[in-house]
C-alpha cells in the first residue's frame, strides 16, 4: 500500500521548509557572529590603543599638563 500523492506532496513540502529554516538559521548565526565581532572590535580599548598610539600619547601629555597647571595654582601655605 502506497501513500497517497497528497501525503507525499505534504511531506516533500515539509522537508523543503525544514531545509529553508535550517539555511536561514545558519545565515542568522553568521550575521550574529559578524555583529558580535564588530561590536567587540569597536568597544575594545586595547584595539583602539594599538591602532592609535599617538592619540594615547596626546592624552597622556594633555593630562600631565592639566595636572601640572592645577598643582601650580595651589595657594602658598605661608603668606
Biopython code that builds the backbone (N, CA, C, O; Angstrom):
import numpy as np
from Bio.PDB.StructureBuilder import StructureBuilder

atoms = [
    (1, "UNK", "N", (0.847, -1.170, 0.000)),
    (1, "UNK", "CA", (0.000, 0.000, 0.000)),
    (1, "UNK", "C", (0.892, 1.231, 0.000)),
    (1, "UNK", "O", (1.753, 1.401, 0.863)),
    (2, "UNK", "N", (0.672, 2.050, -0.951)),
    (2, "UNK", "CA", (1.473, 3.258, -1.114)),
    (2, "UNK", "C", (0.731, 4.452, -0.538)),
    (2, "UNK", "O", (-0.499, 4.482, -0.493)),
    (3, "UNK", "N", (1.517, 5.446, -0.093)),
    (3, "UNK", "CA", (0.910, 6.653, 0.471)),
    (3, "UNK", "C", (0.261, 7.464, -0.635)),
    (3, "UNK", "O", (0.681, 7.414, -1.791)),
    (4, "UNK", "N", (-0.747, 8.194, -0.271)),
    (4, "UNK", "CA", (-1.458, 8.995, -1.262)),
    (4, "UNK", "C", (-0.554, 10.107, -1.786)),
    (4, "UNK", "O", (0.351, 10.542, -1.074)),
    (5, "UNK", "N", (-0.777, 10.575, -3.009)),
    (5, "UNK", "CA", (0.044, 11.650, -3.584)),
    (5, "UNK", "C", (-0.023, 12.931, -2.762)),
    (5, "UNK", "O", (0.960, 13.667, -2.676)),
    (6, "UNK", "N", (-1.165, 13.196, -2.164)),
    (6, "UNK", "CA", (-1.293, 14.400, -1.341)),
    (6, "UNK", "C", (-0.381, 14.319, -0.128)),
    (6, "UNK", "O", (0.236, 15.309, 0.261)),
    (7, "UNK", "N", (-0.298, 13.123, 0.472)),
    (7, "UNK", "CA", (0.557, 12.922, 1.636)),
    (7, "UNK", "C", (2.025, 13.060, 1.242)),
    (7, "UNK", "O", (2.810, 13.664, 1.974)),
    (8, "UNK", "N", (2.392, 12.515, 0.110)),
    (8, "UNK", "CA", (3.776, 12.620, -0.365)),
    (8, "UNK", "C", (4.138, 14.071, -0.660)),
    (8, "UNK", "O", (5.237, 14.516, -0.332)),
    (9, "UNK", "N", (3.224, 14.805, -1.272)),
    (9, "UNK", "CA", (3.469, 16.224, -1.561)),
    (9, "UNK", "C", (3.617, 17.008, -0.259)),
    (9, "UNK", "O", (4.473, 17.887, -0.150)),
    (10, "UNK", "N", (2.789, 16.690, 0.713)),
    (10, "UNK", "CA", (2.872, 17.372, 2.003)),
    (10, "UNK", "C", (4.196, 17.094, 2.701)),
    (10, "UNK", "O", (4.793, 17.995, 3.291)),
    (11, "UNK", "N", (4.653, 15.854, 2.635)),
    (11, "UNK", "CA", (5.932, 15.503, 3.256)),
    (11, "UNK", "C", (7.092, 16.186, 2.535)),
    (11, "UNK", "O", (8.044, 16.648, 3.164)),
    (12, "UNK", "N", (6.998, 16.242, 1.211)),
    (12, "UNK", "CA", (8.038, 16.910, 0.428)),
    (12, "UNK", "C", (8.091, 18.401, 0.778)),
    (12, "UNK", "O", (9.166, 18.981, 0.931)),
    (13, "UNK", "N", (6.911, 19.000, 0.900)),
    (13, "UNK", "CA", (6.828, 20.421, 1.246)),
    (13, "UNK", "C", (7.398, 20.668, 2.645)),
    (13, "UNK", "O", (8.100, 21.654, 2.868)),
    (14, "UNK", "N", (7.097, 19.782, 3.572)),
    (14, "UNK", "CA", (7.642, 19.911, 4.930)),
    (14, "UNK", "C", (9.158, 19.806, 4.905)),
    (14, "UNK", "O", (9.839, 20.566, 5.593)),
    (15, "UNK", "N", (9.691, 18.887, 4.131)),
    (15, "UNK", "CA", (11.142, 18.725, 4.029)),
    (15, "UNK", "C", (11.795, 19.977, 3.444)),
    (15, "UNK", "O", (12.852, 20.405, 3.905)),
    (16, "UNK", "N", (11.163, 20.557, 2.430)),
    (16, "UNK", "CA", (11.696, 21.786, 1.831)),
    (16, "UNK", "C", (11.675, 22.940, 2.828)),
    (16, "UNK", "O", (12.625, 23.720, 2.908)),
    (17, "UNK", "N", (10.600, 23.040, 3.577)),
    (17, "UNK", "CA", (10.503, 24.109, 4.575)),
    (17, "UNK", "C", (11.532, 23.921, 5.688)),
    (17, "UNK", "O", (12.117, 24.897, 6.158)),
    (18, "UNK", "N", (11.758, 22.684, 6.113)),
    (18, "UNK", "CA", (12.767, 22.422, 7.138)),
    (18, "UNK", "C", (14.162, 22.786, 6.642)),
    (18, "UNK", "O", (14.969, 23.340, 7.389)),
    (19, "UNK", "N", (14.443, 22.471, 5.370)),
    (19, "UNK", "CA", (15.744, 22.826, 4.791)),
    (19, "UNK", "C", (15.910, 24.340, 4.717)),
    (19, "UNK", "O", (16.990, 24.865, 4.989)),
    (20, "UNK", "N", (14.840, 25.039, 4.347)),
    (20, "UNK", "CA", (14.898, 26.501, 4.277)),
    (20, "UNK", "C", (15.109, 27.115, 5.663)),
    (20, "UNK", "O", (15.867, 28.073, 5.815)),
    (21, "UNK", "N", (14.441, 26.561, 6.660)),
    (21, "UNK", "CA", (14.613, 27.051, 8.036)),
    (21, "UNK", "C", (16.048, 26.832, 8.502)),
    (21, "UNK", "O", (16.638, 27.714, 9.128)),
    (22, "UNK", "N", (16.609, 25.676, 8.206)),
    (22, "UNK", "CA", (17.990, 25.395, 8.592)),
    (22, "UNK", "C", (18.957, 26.367, 7.919)),
    (22, "UNK", "O", (19.894, 26.851, 8.555)),
    (23, "UNK", "N", (18.734, 26.652, 6.648)),
    (23, "UNK", "CA", (19.588, 27.592, 5.917)),
    (23, "UNK", "C", (19.502, 28.991, 6.523)),
    (23, "UNK", "O", (20.518, 29.662, 6.696)),
    (24, "UNK", "N", (18.300, 29.419, 6.838)),
    (24, "UNK", "CA", (18.121, 30.756, 7.432)),
    (24, "UNK", "C", (18.735, 30.835, 8.824)),
    (24, "UNK", "O", (19.275, 31.874, 9.204)),
    (25, "UNK", "N", (18.659, 29.752, 9.583)),
    (25, "UNK", "CA", (19.308, 29.734, 10.893)),
    (25, "UNK", "C", (20.816, 29.913, 10.753)),
    (25, "UNK", "O", (21.431, 30.648, 11.525)),
    (26, "UNK", "N", (21.405, 29.246, 9.775)),
    (26, "UNK", "CA", (22.840, 29.396, 9.534)),
    (26, "UNK", "C", (23.180, 30.836, 9.173)),
    (26, "UNK", "O", (24.164, 31.386, 9.667)),
    (27, "UNK", "N", (22.378, 31.444, 8.322)),
    (27, "UNK", "CA", (22.620, 32.838, 7.919)),
    (27, "UNK", "C", (22.504, 33.788, 9.102)),
    (27, "UNK", "O", (23.333, 34.683, 9.268)),
    (28, "UNK", "N", (21.480, 33.594, 9.922)),
    (28, "UNK", "CA", (21.304, 34.448, 11.101)),
    (28, "UNK", "C", (22.475, 34.252, 12.062)),
    (28, "UNK", "O", (22.983, 35.219, 12.631)),
    (29, "UNK", "N", (22.898, 33.011, 12.241)),
    (29, "UNK", "CA", (24.042, 32.739, 13.116)),
    (29, "UNK", "C", (25.304, 33.419, 12.625)),
    (29, "UNK", "O", (26.050, 33.995, 13.417)),
    (30, "UNK", "N", (25.547, 33.356, 11.325)),
    (30, "UNK", "CA", (26.731, 34.006, 10.754)),
    (30, "UNK", "C", (26.639, 35.523, 10.898)),
    (30, "UNK", "O", (27.633, 36.177, 11.214)),
    (31, "UNK", "N", (25.462, 36.078, 10.672)),
    (31, "UNK", "CA", (25.284, 37.521, 10.817)),
    (31, "UNK", "C", (25.494, 37.948, 12.263)),
    (31, "UNK", "O", (26.100, 38.987, 12.526)),
    (32, "UNK", "N", (24.995, 37.149, 13.198)),
    (32, "UNK", "CA", (25.155, 37.461, 14.616)),
    (32, "UNK", "C", (26.628, 37.416, 15.017)),
    (32, "UNK", "O", (27.088, 38.272, 15.773)),
    (33, "UNK", "N", (27.364, 36.435, 14.522)),
    (33, "UNK", "CA", (28.789, 36.341, 14.832)),
    (33, "UNK", "C", (29.558, 37.542, 14.273)),
    (33, "UNK", "O", (30.455, 38.069, 14.932)),
    (34, "UNK", "N", (29.209, 37.968, 13.067)),
    (34, "UNK", "CA", (29.864, 39.132, 12.481)),
    (34, "UNK", "C", (29.547, 40.395, 13.287)),
    (34, "UNK", "O", (30.432, 41.214, 13.535)),
    (35, "UNK", "N", (28.298, 40.549, 13.692)),
    (35, "UNK", "CA", (27.900, 41.692, 14.503)),
    (35, "UNK", "C", (28.639, 41.688, 15.839)),
    (35, "UNK", "O", (29.131, 42.727, 16.280)),
    (36, "UNK", "N", (28.718, 40.521, 16.485)),
    (36, "UNK", "CA", (29.427, 40.407, 17.757)),
    (36, "UNK", "C", (30.889, 40.806, 17.599)),
    (36, "UNK", "O", (31.441, 41.513, 18.442)),
    (37, "UNK", "N", (31.513, 40.349, 16.516)),
    (37, "UNK", "CA", (32.917, 40.690, 16.268)),
    (37, "UNK", "C", (33.088, 42.197, 16.048)),
    (37, "UNK", "O", (34.031, 42.792, 16.569)),
    (38, "UNK", "N", (32.196, 42.809, 15.293)),
    (38, "UNK", "CA", (32.294, 44.251, 15.035)),
    (38, "UNK", "C", (32.092, 45.064, 16.307)),
    (38, "UNK", "O", (32.804, 46.042, 16.536)),
    (39, "UNK", "N", (31.133, 44.672, 17.132)),
    (39, "UNK", "CA", (30.894, 45.389, 18.393)),
    (39, "UNK", "C", (32.090, 45.218, 19.325)),
    (39, "UNK", "O", (32.530, 46.171, 19.968)),
    (40, "UNK", "N", (32.602, 44.012, 19.390)),
    (40, "UNK", "CA", (33.756, 43.758, 20.255)),
    (40, "UNK", "C", (34.965, 44.576, 19.802)),
    (40, "UNK", "O", (35.686, 45.128, 20.633)),
    (41, "UNK", "N", (35.186, 44.656, 18.514)),
    (41, "UNK", "CA", (36.307, 45.440, 17.987)),
    (41, "UNK", "C", (36.093, 46.929, 18.238)),
    (41, "UNK", "O", (37.037, 47.639, 18.584)),
    (42, "UNK", "N", (34.875, 47.402, 18.070)),
    (42, "UNK", "CA", (34.591, 48.833, 18.236)),
    (42, "UNK", "C", (34.690, 49.269, 19.692)),
    (42, "UNK", "O", (35.029, 50.420, 19.967)),
    (43, "UNK", "N", (34.404, 48.378, 20.619)),
    (43, "UNK", "CA", (34.407, 48.760, 22.028)),
    (43, "UNK", "C", (35.664, 48.323, 22.773)),
    (43, "UNK", "O", (35.769, 48.529, 23.982)),
    (44, "UNK", "N", (36.604, 47.730, 22.072)),
    (44, "UNK", "CA", (37.831, 47.260, 22.717)),
    (44, "UNK", "C", (38.843, 48.400, 22.809)),
    (44, "UNK", "O", (39.330, 48.885, 21.788)),
    (45, "UNK", "N", (39.155, 48.825, 24.023)),
    (45, "UNK", "CA", (40.116, 49.915, 24.182)),
    (45, "UNK", "C", (41.509, 49.460, 23.788)),
    (45, "UNK", "O", (42.318, 50.273, 23.341)),
    (46, "UNK", "N", (41.802, 48.193, 23.942)),
    (46, "UNK", "CA", (43.129, 47.694, 23.539)),
    (46, "UNK", "C", (43.308, 47.796, 22.035)),
    (46, "UNK", "O", (44.374, 48.180, 21.553)),
    (47, "UNK", "N", (42.272, 47.454, 21.304)),
    (47, "UNK", "CA", (42.341, 47.563, 19.850)),
    (47, "UNK", "C", (42.505, 49.023, 19.443)),
    (47, "UNK", "O", (43.305, 49.341, 18.563)),
    (48, "UNK", "N", (41.747, 49.910, 20.084)),
    (48, "UNK", "CA", (41.841, 51.331, 19.761)),
    (48, "UNK", "C", (43.228, 51.863, 20.104)),
    (48, "UNK", "O", (43.813, 52.617, 19.326)),
    (49, "UNK", "N", (43.759, 51.475, 21.262)),
    (49, "UNK", "CA", (45.072, 51.953, 21.684)),
    (49, "UNK", "C", (46.159, 51.440, 20.742)),
    (49, "UNK", "O", (47.102, 52.165, 20.429)),
    (50, "UNK", "N", (46.031, 50.219, 20.301)),
    (50, "UNK", "CA", (47.033, 49.660, 19.386)),
    (50, "UNK", "C", (46.987, 50.340, 18.020)),
    (50, "UNK", "O", (48.017, 50.481, 17.361)),
    (51, "UNK", "N", (45.809, 50.755, 17.599)),
    (51, "UNK", "CA", (45.702, 51.388, 16.289)),
    (51, "UNK", "C", (45.880, 52.907, 16.334)),
    (51, "UNK", "O", (46.008, 53.536, 15.284)),
    (52, "UNK", "N", (45.890, 53.518, 17.544)),
    (52, "UNK", "CA", (46.068, 54.968, 17.695)),
    (52, "UNK", "C", (47.074, 55.286, 18.808)),
    (52, "UNK", "O", (46.695, 55.911, 19.798)),
    (53, "UNK", "N", (48.332, 54.881, 18.679)),
    (53, "UNK", "CA", (49.285, 55.137, 19.768)),
    (53, "UNK", "C", (49.562, 56.626, 19.968)),
    (53, "UNK", "O", (49.805, 57.058, 21.095)),
    (54, "UNK", "N", (49.527, 57.406, 18.904)),
    (54, "UNK", "CA", (49.787, 58.840, 19.026)),
    (54, "UNK", "C", (48.655, 59.511, 19.808)),
    (54, "UNK", "O", (48.894, 60.453, 20.564)),
    (55, "UNK", "N", (47.450, 59.035, 19.630)),
    (55, "UNK", "CA", (46.320, 59.569, 20.392)),
    (55, "UNK", "C", (46.503, 59.355, 21.884)),
    (55, "UNK", "O", (46.255, 60.262, 22.678)),
    (56, "UNK", "N", (46.931, 58.167, 22.267)),
    (56, "UNK", "CA", (47.172, 57.898, 23.690)),
    (56, "UNK", "C", (48.304, 58.759, 24.230)),
    (56, "UNK", "O", (48.246, 59.217, 25.371)),
    (57, "UNK", "N", (49.326, 58.982, 23.425)),
    (57, "UNK", "CA", (50.425, 59.852, 23.847)),
    (57, "UNK", "C", (49.901, 61.275, 24.054)),
    (57, "UNK", "O", (50.275, 61.941, 25.019)),
    (58, "UNK", "N", (49.050, 61.733, 23.163)),
    (58, "UNK", "CA", (48.457, 63.062, 23.303)),
    (58, "UNK", "C", (47.588, 63.167, 24.545)),
    (58, "UNK", "O", (47.606, 64.192, 25.226)),
    (59, "UNK", "N", (46.834, 62.129, 24.847)),
    (59, "UNK", "CA", (46.004, 62.127, 26.058)),
    (59, "UNK", "C", (46.885, 62.208, 27.290)),
    (59, "UNK", "O", (46.579, 62.959, 28.216)),
    (60, "UNK", "N", (47.972, 61.449, 27.320)),
    (60, "UNK", "CA", (48.885, 61.470, 28.464)),
    (60, "UNK", "C", (49.531, 62.828, 28.664)),
    (60, "UNK", "O", (49.616, 63.313, 29.792)),
    (61, "UNK", "N", (49.985, 63.444, 27.589)),
    (61, "UNK", "CA", (50.609, 64.768, 27.681)),
    (61, "UNK", "C", (49.586, 65.803, 28.138)),
    (61, "UNK", "O", (49.893, 66.656, 28.970)),
    (62, "UNK", "N", (48.385, 65.730, 27.604)),
    (62, "UNK", "CA", (47.337, 66.680, 27.995)),
    (62, "UNK", "C", (46.982, 66.548, 29.469)),
    (62, "UNK", "O", (46.854, 67.553, 30.169)),
    (63, "UNK", "N", (46.823, 65.318, 29.945)),
    (63, "UNK", "CA", (46.520, 65.126, 31.361)),
    (63, "UNK", "C", (47.663, 65.611, 32.245)),
    (63, "UNK", "O", (47.432, 66.216, 33.292)),
    (64, "UNK", "N", (48.884, 65.348, 31.824)),
    (64, "UNK", "CA", (50.032, 65.839, 32.584)),
    (64, "UNK", "C", (50.059, 67.357, 32.649)),
    (64, "UNK", "O", (50.362, 67.936, 33.693)),
    (65, "UNK", "N", (49.743, 67.996, 31.539)),
    (65, "UNK", "CA", (49.715, 69.447, 31.503)),
    (65, "UNK", "C", (48.624, 69.997, 32.428)),
    (65, "UNK", "O", (48.858, 70.945, 33.177)),
    (66, "UNK", "N", (47.439, 69.398, 32.370)),
    (66, "UNK", "CA", (46.324, 69.858, 33.215)),
    (66, "UNK", "C", (46.656, 69.667, 34.685)),
    (66, "UNK", "O", (46.434, 70.568, 35.494)),
    (67, "UNK", "N", (47.182, 68.511, 35.037)),
    (67, "UNK", "CA", (47.534, 68.258, 36.438)),
    (67, "UNK", "C", (48.639, 69.211, 36.884)),
    (67, "UNK", "O", (48.616, 69.707, 38.010)),
    (68, "UNK", "N", (49.601, 69.466, 36.009)),
    (68, "UNK", "CA", (50.670, 70.408, 36.336)),
    (68, "UNK", "C", (50.148, 71.822, 36.563)),
    (68, "UNK", "O", (50.590, 72.508, 37.485)),
    (69, "UNK", "N", (49.222, 72.252, 35.737)),
    (69, "UNK", "CA", (48.634, 73.587, 35.897)),
    (69, "UNK", "C", (47.841, 73.679, 37.200)),
    (69, "UNK", "O", (47.933, 74.672, 37.921)),
    (70, "UNK", "N", (47.070, 72.648, 37.493)),
    (70, "UNK", "CA", (46.289, 72.658, 38.719)),
    (70, "UNK", "C", (47.192, 72.611, 39.954)),
    (70, "UNK", "O", (46.896, 73.252, 40.962)),
    (71, "UNK", "N", (48.264, 71.873, 39.881)),
    (71, "UNK", "CA", (49.183, 71.793, 41.028)),
    (71, "UNK", "C", (49.929, 73.121, 41.195)),
    (71, "UNK", "O", (50.274, 73.478, 42.321)),
    (72, "UNK", "N", (50.183, 73.849, 40.135)),
    (72, "UNK", "CA", (50.880, 75.133, 40.214)),
    (72, "UNK", "C", (49.995, 76.236, 40.761)),
    (72, "UNK", "O", (50.511, 77.268, 41.191)),
    (73, "UNK", "N", (48.697, 76.060, 40.762)),
    (73, "UNK", "CA", (47.769, 77.075, 41.256)),
    (73, "UNK", "C", (47.522, 76.986, 42.754)),
    (73, "UNK", "O", (46.756, 77.780, 43.300)),
    (74, "UNK", "N", (48.141, 76.059, 43.408)),
    (74, "UNK", "CA", (47.926, 75.928, 44.856)),
    (74, "UNK", "C", (48.349, 77.220, 45.544)),
    (74, "UNK", "O", (49.369, 77.827, 45.219)),
    (75, "UNK", "N", (47.542, 77.601, 46.484)),
    (75, "UNK", "CA", (47.907, 78.805, 47.235)),
    (75, "UNK", "C", (49.059, 78.452, 48.190)),
    (75, "UNK", "O", (49.058, 77.384, 48.802)),
    (76, "UNK", "N", (50.015, 79.337, 48.308)),
    (76, "UNK", "CA", (51.154, 79.047, 49.184)),
    (76, "UNK", "C", (50.672, 78.896, 50.649)),
    (76, "UNK", "O", (49.767, 79.597, 51.101)),
    (77, "UNK", "N", (51.290, 77.989, 51.337)),
    (77, "UNK", "CA", (50.878, 77.746, 52.737)),
    (77, "UNK", "C", (51.368, 78.852, 53.649)),
    (77, "UNK", "O", (50.776, 79.088, 54.702)),
    (78, "UNK", "N", (52.434, 79.534, 53.268)),
    (78, "UNK", "CA", (52.937, 80.636, 54.082)),
    (78, "UNK", "C", (52.707, 81.951, 53.340)),
    (78, "UNK", "O", (52.989, 82.042, 52.145)),
    (79, "UNK", "N", (52.193, 82.984, 54.043)),
    (79, "UNK", "CA", (51.932, 84.277, 53.363)),
    (79, "UNK", "C", (53.151, 85.055, 53.047)),
    (79, "UNK", "O", (53.058, 86.145, 52.483)),
]
sb = StructureBuilder()
sb.init_structure("model")
sb.init_model(0)
sb.init_chain("A")
sb.init_seg("    ")
for serial, (resi, resn, name, xyz) in enumerate(atoms, 1):
    if name == "N":
        sb.init_residue(resn, " ", resi, " ")
    sb.init_atom(name, np.array(xyz, "f"), 0.0, 1.0, " ", f" {name:<3s}", serial, name[0])
structure = sb.get_structure()
